[in-house]
Amino acid sequence: MMERTPLPTSQLSSAVQRALGPGPGKLMAARGIMPLPPADQLAVLYQLITGHEEALVQQARNTVTNLPEKLLVGALASVALDPRVLDLFAELVDKPTVAEVIVLNATTADETIATLAGRAESREVDLIAQNEQRLLRHPQIIAAMYMNRRARMSTVDRVVELAVRNDVRVPGLAAWDEVARAITGATLATPEDDEKVAHLLADTDDQGLTQGNLDEVPPPIEDPNAPEAGPALDGNGIPKGIPAQIRLATLGNAVQRNTLIRSPIRLVAMAAVRSPAVKDVEVMRWASNHSLHEDVIRYIASRREWTKGYGIKVSLCRNPKSPIAEVARLLPFMREKDLAMLSKSKGVPSAVSAQARKLLMQRRGPAK
């Protein structure tokens, strides 16, 4: 977000300065009843909102949200407007026509476009995607588009491909490496993909998530005739395209992540475990799954905020795919009964069982 400092007096018209001067003009301007040209009215409201008179700030904000759409569209199209004014109105006015005119205004700051890209409807996102120079200059816009569930998959594919082609790394996406690799040489999403991904992303409610309902998720069905395409459509409607699977793994719900984490395609599985929506109950389940890609287990083991939980520590120590160095770090935290189990286990590397026996002996002391 831009820093919204008051506009310098030298930048304000004489009409605006009079409206903000001593007397009742300020309150009239805050209520939107002072006769002013549209651009001046926006400037006055901006100054009041960024000021320190709380009653006027709230009144001016209310006025902004109730301004006629026609007035806003005409005034916000002016390239003479300060970018800070455009940024404020982009935040306060949630109307597609207003978003569109702000997107098309060359004066609008990149930071403002990034904010809009993260919440706009698909039509406005498509408009944002047309300005390739701006996208490459400020790749945070691409990240915001990617995370916007309303953005079309085909649009997302196109802007990601643009960044990859120009060697631009997009910040703010934990799965960027997977996204970038998947898009290289891939077929861009079709209108059918757009509709399918949009439908799947509309169902992103993780409320009521429990270990039990995750266990009910069926495993993905792989298509033996298309080994390069990743998992075929399964009972949860997972799309075939790898870029679409990665985006669904990043933005989807727990049931979708639980299907995609088991993908034979490493890029998809890693996108699922890197999703910002992942919860501890999911990590607990994955940490104990011996069939997941070893890179998924390695990633879980490397996350200190996850390995604080005792259950996840135990699951990782029992998983033969866990990196031995990470297991060695976790073993001293094991309770005696868990160390005893690990010391006799044939399902873990011998180095792990040997270390568990050593720790047991140290705790129990020399045999009498």
Kinemage of the C-alpha trace (Angstrom):
@kinemage 1
@onewidth
@group {chain A} dominant
@subgroup {mainchain}
@vectorlist {calphas} color= white
{ca met a 1} P 0.000 0.000 0.000
{ca met a 2} L 1.193 3.517 -0.765
{ca glu a 3} L 1.991 5.984 1.972
{ca arg a 4} L -0.944 8.372 1.973
{ca thr a 5} L 0.491 11.671 3.078
{ca pro a 6} L -1.523 14.895 2.652
{ca leu a 7} L -1.197 16.594 -0.722
{ca pro a 8} L 1.063 19.693 -0.677
{ca thr a 9} L -0.845 22.963 -0.657
{ca ser a 10} L 0.903 24.069 -3.852
{ca gln a 11} L -0.719 21.137 -5.640
{ca leu a 12} L -4.252 22.130 -4.633
{ca ser a 13} L -6.479 24.441 -6.646
{ca ser a 14} L -7.701 27.694 -5.102
{ca ala a 15} L -11.186 26.177 -4.800
{ca val a 16} L -9.831 23.253 -2.803
{ca gln a 17} L -7.800 25.549 -0.559
{ca arg a 18} L -10.891 27.634 0.175
{ca ala a 19} L -12.932 24.508 0.969
{ca leu a 20} L -10.291 23.395 3.445
{ca gly a 21} L -9.855 26.797 5.028
{ca pro a 22} L -11.402 28.139 8.254
{ca gly a 23} L -15.157 28.139 8.602
{ca pro a 24} L -17.968 25.718 7.801
{ca gly a 25} L -16.504 24.786 4.393
{ca lys a 26} L -14.698 21.716 5.707
{ca leu a 27} L -17.840 20.090 7.040
{ca met a 28} L -19.758 20.903 3.847
{ca ala a 29} L -16.924 19.420 1.783
{ca ala a 30} L -16.814 16.322 3.994
{ca arg a 31} L -20.530 15.835 3.384
{ca gly a 32} L -20.054 16.288 -0.358
{ca ile a 33} L -22.446 19.261 -0.542
{ca met a 34} L -19.948 21.973 -1.440
{ca pro a 35} L -20.123 22.796 -5.176
{ca leu a 36} L -16.748 21.767 -6.618
{ca pro a 37} L -15.514 20.303 -9.897
{ca pro a 38} L -15.303 16.471 -9.601
{ca ala a 39} L -11.486 16.297 -9.498
{ca asp a 40} L -11.393 19.003 -6.807
{ca gln a 41} L -14.026 17.177 -4.806
{ca leu a 42} L -11.878 14.023 -4.781
{ca ala a 43} L -8.831 16.037 -3.712
{ca val a 44} L -10.780 17.648 -0.846
{ca leu a 45} L -12.083 14.307 0.363
{ca tyr a 46} L -8.580 12.833 0.194
{ca gln a 47} L -7.158 15.681 2.279
{ca leu a 48} L -9.873 15.307 4.898
{ca ile a 49} L -9.471 11.537 5.130
{ca thr a 50} L -5.713 11.827 5.560
{ca gly a 51} L -6.137 14.579 8.148
{ca his a 52} L -6.435 14.377 11.915
{ca glu a 53} L -9.961 15.651 12.568
{ca glu a 54} L -11.671 12.362 13.361
{ca ala a 55} L -15.253 13.543 12.822
{ca leu a 56} L -14.361 14.916 9.387
{ca val a 57} L -12.377 11.789 8.498
{ca gln a 58} L -15.355 9.508 9.112
{ca gln a 59} L -17.803 11.846 7.360
{ca ala a 60} L -15.534 12.103 4.325
{ca arg a 61} L -15.121 8.309 4.131
{ca asn a 62} L -18.893 7.889 4.199
{ca thr a 63} L -19.238 10.464 1.429
{ca val a 64} L -16.700 8.644 -0.759
{ca thr a 65} L -18.636 5.388 -0.605
{ca asn a 66} L -21.842 7.187 -1.625
{ca leu a 67} L -20.549 9.329 -4.486
{ca pro a 68} L -22.375 8.825 -7.790
{ca glu a 69} L -20.632 6.220 -9.938
{ca lys a 70} L -20.724 8.490 -12.996
{ca leu a 71} L -18.922 11.275 -11.108
{ca leu a 72} L -16.266 8.862 -9.859
{ca val a 73} L -15.610 7.299 -13.232
{ca gly a 74} L -15.214 10.681 -14.906
{ca ala a 75} L -12.971 12.140 -12.197
{ca leu a 76} L -10.764 9.085 -11.666
{ca ala a 77} L -9.932 8.892 -15.360
{ca ser a 78} L -7.934 12.131 -15.136
{ca val a 79} L -4.162 11.658 -15.416
{ca ala a 80} L -3.797 14.896 -13.454
{ca leu a 81} L -4.908 13.156 -10.250
{ca asp a 82} L -2.236 12.405 -7.690
{ca pro a 83} L -1.501 8.630 -7.464
{ca arg a 84} L -2.255 8.787 -3.741
{ca val a 85} L -5.801 9.921 -4.465
{ca leu a 86} L -6.264 7.065 -6.927
{ca asp a 87} L -4.906 4.630 -4.356
{ca leu a 88} L -7.362 5.764 -1.684
{ca phe a 89} L -10.379 5.552 -3.968
{ca ala a 90} L -9.256 2.130 -5.206
{ca glu a 91} L -9.491 0.940 -1.599
{ca leu a 92} L -12.708 2.658 -0.555
{ca val a 93} L -14.872 2.174 -3.648
{ca asp a 94} L -15.587 -1.456 -4.488
{ca lys a 95} L -17.253 -1.088 -7.881
{ca pro a 96} L -16.078 -2.835 -11.075
{ca thr a 97} L -16.434 0.295 -13.220
{ca val a 98} L -14.352 2.308 -10.771
{ca ala a 99} L -11.691 -0.392 -10.594
{ca glu a 100} L -11.572 -0.493 -14.376
{ca val a 101} L -11.004 3.235 -14.797
{ca ile a 102} L -8.282 3.228 -12.132
{ca val a 103} L -6.564 0.286 -13.833
{ca leu a 104} L -6.578 2.132 -17.168
{ca asn a 105} L -5.266 5.403 -15.696
{ca ala a 106} L -1.553 5.658 -16.534
{ca thr a 107} L -0.967 7.697 -13.363
{ca thr a 108} L -2.077 4.887 -11.064
{ca ala a 109} L 0.802 3.565 -8.963
{ca asp a 110} L 2.016 -0.004 -9.336
{ca glu a 111} L 1.234 -0.674 -5.678
{ca thr a 112} L -2.382 0.309 -6.281
{ca ile a 113} L -2.640 -2.028 -9.258
{ca ala a 114} L -1.253 -4.865 -7.136
{ca thr a 115} L -3.945 -4.244 -4.532
{ca leu a 116} L -6.656 -4.272 -7.189
{ca ala a 117} L -5.197 -7.373 -8.842
{ca gly a 118} L -5.659 -9.266 -5.606
{ca arg a 119} L -9.375 -8.585 -5.262
{ca ala a 120} L -10.786 -7.521 -8.637
{ca glu a 121} L -13.209 -9.494 -10.772
{ca ser a 122} L -11.894 -11.495 -13.710
{ca arg a 123} L -12.615 -8.727 -16.239
{ca glu a 124} L -10.501 -6.171 -14.353
{ca val a 125} L -7.742 -8.755 -13.821
{ca asp a 126} L -7.701 -9.322 -17.581
{ca leu a 127} L -7.282 -5.573 -18.107
{ca ile a 128} L -4.389 -5.492 -15.657
{ca ala a 129} L -2.747 -8.379 -17.497
{ca gln a 130} L -2.640 -6.368 -20.711
{ca asn a 131} L -0.023 -3.947 -19.369
{ca glu a 132} L 3.007 -6.239 -19.624
{ca gln a 133} L 5.491 -3.453 -18.971
{ca arg a 134} L 3.864 -2.718 -15.618
{ca leu a 135} L 3.749 -6.423 -14.695
{ca leu a 136} L 7.455 -6.876 -15.340
{ca arg a 137} L 8.300 -3.657 -13.517
{ca his a 138} L 6.282 -4.636 -10.454
{ca pro a 139} L 5.931 -8.463 -10.342
{ca gln a 140} L 4.005 -8.239 -7.069
{ca ile a 141} L 1.034 -7.609 -9.367
{ca ile a 142} L 1.482 -11.084 -10.843
{ca ala a 143} L 1.586 -12.591 -7.352
{ca ala a 144} L -1.642 -10.808 -6.437
{ca met a 145} L -3.331 -12.020 -9.619
{ca tyr a 146} L -2.202 -15.581 -8.956
{ca met a 147} L -3.686 -15.538 -5.458
{ca asn a 148} L -6.970 -13.984 -6.616
{ca arg a 149} L -9.481 -16.838 -6.910
{ca arg a 150} L -11.506 -14.769 -9.398
{ca ala a 151} L -8.623 -14.557 -11.883
{ca arg a 152} L -8.984 -16.827 -14.911
{ca met a 153} L -6.510 -19.692 -15.090
{ca ser a 154} L -5.673 -18.746 -18.677
{ca thr a 155} L -4.825 -15.190 -17.589
{ca val a 156} L -2.687 -16.451 -14.726
{ca asp a 157} L -0.834 -18.825 -17.047
{ca arg a 158} L -0.140 -15.998 -19.473
{ca val a 159} L 1.330 -13.583 -16.922
{ca val a 160} L 3.407 -16.315 -15.260
{ca glu a 161} L 4.777 -17.278 -18.663
{ca leu a 162} L 5.602 -13.600 -19.278
{ca ala a 163} L 7.601 -13.443 -16.052
{ca val a 164} L 9.427 -16.711 -16.748
{ca arg a 165} L 10.257 -15.651 -20.308
{ca asn a 166} L 11.770 -12.404 -19.033
{ca asp a 167} L 13.670 -14.002 -16.116
{ca val a 168} L 11.557 -12.120 -13.568
{ca arg a 169} L 11.066 -13.847 -10.234
{ca val a 170} L 7.664 -13.212 -8.683
{ca pro a 171} L 7.903 -12.489 -4.932
{ca gly a 172} L 5.309 -13.507 -2.398
{ca leu a 173} L 4.491 -16.940 -3.842
{ca ala a 174} L 5.894 -19.768 -1.724
{ca ala a 175} L 5.471 -22.167 -4.656
{ca trp a 176} L 6.980 -19.848 -7.288
{ca asp a 177} L 9.700 -22.330 -8.260
{ca glu a 178} L 7.077 -24.993 -8.908
{ca val a 179} L 4.829 -22.527 -10.749
{ca ala a 180} L 7.676 -21.311 -12.985
{ca arg a 181} L 8.894 -24.813 -13.847
{ca ala a 182} L 5.403 -26.080 -14.598
{ca ile a 183} L 4.580 -23.273 -17.010
{ca thr a 184} L 7.725 -23.822 -19.118
{ca gly a 185} L 6.641 -25.656 -22.230
{ca ala a 186} L 3.153 -26.284 -20.869
{ca thr a 187} L -0.037 -25.780 -22.829
{ca leu a 188} L -1.827 -22.670 -21.556
{ca ala a 189} L -5.187 -23.125 -19.905
{ca thr a 190} L -8.268 -23.435 -22.092
{ca pro a 191} L -11.718 -21.915 -21.464
{ca glu a 192} L -12.705 -25.327 -20.083
{ca asp a 193} L -9.818 -25.103 -17.584
{ca asp a 194} L -10.936 -21.586 -16.655
{ca glu a 195} L -14.411 -22.814 -15.800
{ca lys a 196} L -13.186 -25.917 -13.983
{ca val a 197} L -10.603 -24.145 -11.808
{ca ala a 198} L -13.008 -21.309 -11.021
{ca his a 199} L -15.598 -23.856 -9.885
{ca leu a 200} L -13.089 -25.702 -7.702
{ca leu a 201} L -11.697 -22.535 -6.133
{ca ala a 202} L -15.201 -21.392 -5.251
{ca asp a 203} L -15.277 -24.248 -2.725
{ca thr a 204} L -12.494 -23.273 -0.337
{ca asp a 205} L -14.146 -23.689 3.052
{ca asp a 206} L -11.877 -25.473 5.529
{ca gln a 207} L -14.279 -25.017 8.448
{ca gly a 208} L -14.837 -28.206 10.398
{ca leu a 209} L -11.537 -29.659 9.191
{ca thr a 210} L -10.627 -32.763 11.193
{ca gln a 211} L -8.295 -35.711 10.830
{ca gly a 212} L -11.319 -37.901 10.225
{ca asn a 213} L -12.747 -36.084 7.234
{ca leu a 214} L -9.297 -35.866 5.658
{ca asp a 215} L -9.023 -39.650 5.951
{ca glu a 216} L -12.197 -39.961 3.893
{ca val a 217} L -10.582 -38.391 0.824
{ca pro a 218} L -10.035 -41.004 -1.906
{ca pro a 219} L -6.555 -41.301 -3.430
{ca pro a 220} L -6.079 -39.773 -6.879
{ca ile a 221} L -6.534 -42.013 -9.894
{ca glu a 222} L -3.571 -41.795 -12.237
{ca asp a 223} L -4.044 -41.979 -15.990
{ca pro a 224} L -1.607 -44.608 -17.340
{ca asn a 225} L -2.012 -43.244 -20.852
{ca ala a 226} L -0.824 -39.752 -19.896
{ca pro a 227} L 2.188 -40.102 -17.573
{ca glu a 228} L 3.382 -36.575 -18.281
{ca ala a 229} L 0.083 -34.950 -17.409
{ca gly a 230} L -0.057 -35.773 -13.706
{ca pro a 231} L -3.136 -37.177 -11.983
{ca ala a 232} L -6.213 -37.548 -14.134
{ca leu a 233} L -9.608 -36.326 -13.026
{ca asp a 234} L -10.550 -38.062 -9.802
{ca gly a 235} L -13.598 -38.032 -7.591
{ca asn a 236} L -12.831 -34.467 -6.513
{ca gly a 237} L -12.563 -33.143 -10.078
{ca ile a 238} L -8.844 -32.324 -10.012
{ca pro a 239} L -7.854 -30.906 -13.440
{ca lys a 240} L -5.186 -32.594 -15.563
{ca gly a 241} L -3.014 -29.581 -16.394
{ca ile a 242} L -0.011 -29.284 -14.082
{ca pro a 243} L -0.142 -25.442 -13.829
{ca ala a 244} L -3.833 -25.707 -12.905
{ca gln a 245} L -3.073 -28.399 -10.310
{ca ile a 246} L -0.366 -26.231 -8.761
{ca arg a 247} L -2.705 -23.248 -8.472
{ca leu a 248} L -5.429 -25.443 -6.981
{ca ala a 249} L -2.890 -26.886 -4.529
{ca thr a 250} L -1.923 -23.343 -3.525
{ca leu a 251} L -5.407 -21.825 -3.221
{ca gly a 252} L -7.724 -24.783 -2.778
{ca asn a 253} L -9.287 -26.301 0.326
{ca ala a 254} L -7.972 -29.053 2.586
{ca val a 255} L -9.655 -31.854 0.654
{ca gln a 256} L -8.086 -30.666 -2.595
{ca arg a 257} L -4.659 -30.274 -0.949
{ca asn a 258} L -4.943 -33.753 0.522
{ca thr a 259} L -5.456 -35.178 -2.951
{ca leu a 260} L -2.738 -33.109 -4.609
{ca ile a 261} L -0.113 -33.693 -1.903
{ca arg a 262} L -0.060 -37.318 -3.102
{ca ser a 263} L 0.511 -36.434 -6.736
{ca pro a 264} L 3.376 -38.309 -8.410
{ca ile a 265} L 4.348 -34.943 -9.891
{ca arg a 266} L 6.790 -33.359 -7.428
{ca leu a 267} L 5.883 -29.810 -8.485
{ca val a 268} L 2.241 -30.368 -7.567
{ca ala a 269} L 2.958 -32.080 -4.256
{ca met a 270} L 5.372 -29.321 -3.224
{ca ala a 271} L 2.842 -26.623 -4.108
{ca ala a 272} L 0.332 -28.319 -1.800
{ca val a 273} L 2.680 -28.456 1.185
{ca arg a 274} L 3.732 -24.819 0.586
{ca ser a 275} L 0.127 -23.557 0.477
{ca pro a 276} L -0.401 -20.639 2.883
{ca ala a 277} L -3.659 -22.266 4.002
{ca val a 278} L -2.082 -25.484 5.344
{ca lys a 279} L -3.102 -26.344 8.918
{ca asp a 280} L -1.315 -28.389 11.586
{ca val a 281} L -3.837 -31.236 11.351
{ca glu a 282} L -2.879 -31.690 7.701
{ca val a 283} L 0.845 -31.583 8.440
{ca met a 284} L 0.380 -34.235 11.144
{ca arg a 285} L -1.228 -36.554 8.629
{ca trp a 286} L 1.335 -35.916 5.900
{ca ala a 287} L 4.336 -36.302 8.208
{ca ser a 288} L 3.303 -39.896 8.927
{ca asn a 289} L 2.611 -40.802 5.297
{ca his a 290} L 5.425 -42.989 3.968
{ca ser a 291} L 4.170 -42.778 0.384
{ca leu a 292} L 4.567 -39.008 -0.068
{ca his a 293} L 7.431 -37.579 -2.094
{ca glu a 294} L 10.553 -37.379 0.053
{ca asp a 295} L 10.887 -33.661 -0.735
{ca val a 296} L 7.502 -33.062 0.912
{ca ile a 297} L 8.685 -34.814 4.077
{ca arg a 298} L 11.973 -32.906 3.964
{ca tyr a 299} L 10.092 -29.615 3.686
{ca ile a 300} L 7.890 -30.442 6.672
{ca ala a 301} L 10.910 -31.416 8.733
{ca ser a 302} L 12.636 -28.127 7.900
{ca arg a 303} L 9.782 -25.953 9.173
{ca arg a 304} L 10.483 -25.159 12.817
{ca glu a 305} L 6.973 -23.806 13.414
{ca trp a 306} L 5.572 -27.224 12.464
{ca thr a 307} L 8.068 -29.396 14.318
{ca lys a 308} L 7.219 -27.669 17.588
{ca gly a 309} L 4.244 -30.030 17.883
{ca tyr a 310} L 5.086 -33.313 19.578
{ca gly a 311} L 2.829 -35.374 17.313
{ca ile a 312} L 4.590 -34.079 14.208
{ca lys a 313} L 7.986 -34.783 15.805
{ca val a 314} L 6.975 -38.403 16.416
{ca ser a 315} L 5.553 -38.822 12.907
{ca leu a 316} L 8.726 -37.496 11.306
{ca cys a 317} L 10.958 -39.704 13.421
{ca arg a 318} L 8.912 -42.735 12.372
{ca asn a 319} L 8.935 -41.823 8.679
{ca pro a 320} L 11.850 -43.465 6.822
{ca lys a 321} L 11.810 -40.612 4.281
{ca ser a 322} L 12.662 -37.983 6.906
{ca pro a 323} L 16.199 -36.579 6.578
{ca ile a 324} L 18.416 -38.277 9.173
{ca ala a 325} L 19.935 -34.944 10.215
{ca glu a 326} L 16.480 -33.575 11.045
{ca val a 327} L 15.476 -36.759 12.862
{ca ala a 328} L 18.661 -36.552 14.948
{ca arg a 329} L 17.601 -33.041 15.974
{ca leu a 330} L 14.143 -34.260 17.008
{ca leu a 331} L 15.036 -37.504 18.797
{ca pro a 332} L 16.164 -35.855 22.066
{ca phe a 333} L 12.608 -34.512 22.444
{ca met a 334} L 11.027 -37.985 22.239
{ca arg a 335} L 9.394 -39.533 25.274
{ca glu a 336} L 10.917 -42.731 26.562
{ca lys a 337} L 8.159 -44.986 25.197
{ca asp a 338} L 8.578 -43.503 21.705
{ca leu a 339} L 12.348 -43.875 21.854
{ca ala a 340} L 11.892 -47.508 22.863
{ca met a 341} L 9.625 -48.116 19.882
{ca leu a 342} L 12.082 -46.446 17.503
{ca ser a 343} L 15.018 -48.366 18.928
{ca lys a 344} L 13.353 -51.653 17.887
{ca ser a 345} L 11.724 -50.478 14.666
{ca lys a 346} L 12.669 -52.126 11.376
{ca gly a 347} L 10.849 -49.403 9.448
{ca val a 348} L 13.343 -46.608 10.114
{ca pro a 349} L 16.974 -46.256 9.015
{ca ser a 350} L 19.457 -48.124 11.215
{ca ala a 351} L 21.125 -44.826 12.153
{ca val a 352} L 17.835 -43.641 13.645
{ca ser a 353} L 17.207 -46.784 15.690
{ca ala a 354} L 20.819 -46.751 16.897
{ca gln a 355} L 20.529 -43.120 18.009
{ca ala a 356} L 17.248 -43.926 19.769
{ca arg a 357} L 18.939 -46.800 21.667
{ca lys a 358} L 21.804 -44.516 22.658
{ca leu a 359} L 19.431 -41.874 24.018
{ca leu a 360} L 17.479 -44.553 25.919
{ca met a 361} L 20.641 -45.815 27.594
{ca gln a 362} L 21.626 -42.272 28.568
{ca arg a 363} L 18.241 -41.665 30.175
{ca arg a 364} L 17.987 -44.977 31.968
{ca gly a 365} L 21.574 -44.992 33.136
{ca pro a 366} L 23.909 -48.013 33.258
{ca ala a 367} L 22.277 -51.388 33.747
{ca lys a 368} L 22.644 -52.823 37.282
